[in-house]
Amino acid sequence: MSEIYFKMENGKPTGILVGAFDAIPQTFRQSMPVFIIGMAIVVISVLFFILMPIILLIKFLLKKEKKSSRFICLSNCLLLVGTLFVLNFIFLILSLVQANVFIQTSMITPHIWINYILLAASVVVIIVSQNYLKRDNVEKKSKLLYFSTISLLTLFIFVLWNWNYFVMM
């Protein structure tokens, strides 16, 4: 059986130690195929949200015409929110890897709050950008990038939710 030990300070849990063995039956969402699919989504999302802003920045700098529509600006904001989600995830993983035996809840809590803030920001940007998508004359490749961003961001958030990256301790 899995053992969980709480490190307590002043009557409040400040760290968690999880035993190495787990004999509890897995649910479907804990199964290996679901984990592999989740990892594939994470890898694709990380690559997309790290590389696309760089590509768009290079295209912007090389482009002579500097004016963009509001939809393009909102689409780029959504891409930025996805990039911030990925960076928050990477920083959280790096801080957990560097942690000792006990994981301090103070290390995790800011990342959880950032996830909620970014989730709210992404919903607002998607709602606002839908209005401009209908109004503006948007090129097909811009629509493709926009819907790819929404799809990958939604899948990435779903995986984070499944992995409890939105759960406060």
N, C-alpha and C positions, 0 to 999 in steps of 0.2 A: 504494500500500500504506500501511496505517496504521503510523505510527511511534510507539513508546513510549520515552520517555526517563525514566530513574530518576535522581532527585537523591539522591546518596549522602552520608552523614555517618558517619564511623567504620566504613565497610564495610557499613552497613545502609541500605536504601532509606527515605528520609524523605518523598519526594514523587514524583508521577508526572505526566508531561506527555504527552498523547496528541495526535498530529498531527491536522490538520483533515480529512484525506482518508482514506477507507477504501474500498479496492478489493476487499476480501475478500467473496466471495459470502455473502449472508445465510442463516442457517438460518431455519426456520419461526418459532422463538420470537423472532427478531430482526425479523420482517417488520412492515410498517406496520399491517396489520389487527390483529395481536396487540398492537402498541404502543397503538393507538387503544382497543382493548378494555381494556387495562391502565390507560390514562389515565382511561377512563370509570369503572372500578372505583375508582380512587384518588379521583376527584372525588366520587363518591357516598359513599364511605367517609369522606372528610374531612368532608363535610357532615353525615352521619349521626352520626359520633362527636364532632363539635363541638356540634351542635344538640341532640341527645337528652339529654345531661347537663343542659343548661340548661333544657330543657322539664321534665325530671323534677324538677329542683331547685325550679322554680316551682310545680309540682304539689304537691310535698312541703311547701313553705312555706304554700300555700293550704289544704292539707288539714287538717282538725281532728284526725283520728285519726292519731297519729304512729307507731303500732306496725305493723311490717311482718313478714312471714314470713321465715324464713331463706332460702327460695328467692329472694324478691324482693331480699334483701340480696346474695346471691351473683350474681344476675342483674345488679344494679347494679355489683358489683365487676367483672364481665366487661365491662360497658360502660365502666367506668373504665380497664381494661386496654387496650381498643380505643382509647380517647381518648389514652392515653399512647403507644400505637404511632403514632397520627396525629401527635401533638405531636413525638415523636422524629423522625419522618420530615420534618416541616416544619422543625424546627431544623437537621436535617442539610442539607436543600436550601438553606436560607438561608445556612448557613455555607459551602456549596460555591459559591453564587452570589457571595458576598463574597470568596472566595479569589482570589489572584492567579493567575498562570500555573500554578504548582505547587500541587498539593493535598497538604497535609501529612497523612501517615498518622495522626499524632496527633490530627487533627481528626475522622477517621472512626472510629477504633477504639472510642471510648466509645459511639458510637451503635450500632455492631455488637453490642457486648456488651449494651447495653440491649435490643436486639431479641431476643437469646437469652433474657435474663431475662424479658422480657414474654411470649415464646412459652411458656416453662416455666410462668409464672404463669397464662396463659390455659388451658393444658392442665389444670393442677391445679384451677382454678375450674370448668371444664366438667365434670370428673369428679366433683367434690364436689357440684356443683349438680344433676347427674343423679339422685343419691340423693334429694335433697329434692324434685325434680320429681315423682318417683314417690310420695313420702310425702305432701306437702302438697296441699291442694285449691287448685290454681292456676287463676286466671281465664284465659279464652282470650286476652285482650289482653296479659296478662303473658307467656303462652307465645309469642305472636306476636312480641313485642319480644325475648324471649330467643332464639328461633330466628333472627330477623332479625340480631341481634347476632352470633350464632355464624356465620351465613352470610357476612355482610359482613367479619367479622374473618378468617375463613378465606380468602376471596377476596383481601383486602388483604395477608395474609401471603404467599399464593401469588404475587401480583404483586411484592411486595418480594423474594421468593426468586428469582423470574425475573429481576429487575433487579439481582441480586447485592447486595442490602442486608443479606445475612447472610454475606458473604464477607470473611474477614480477609485483609489484605494482608501 
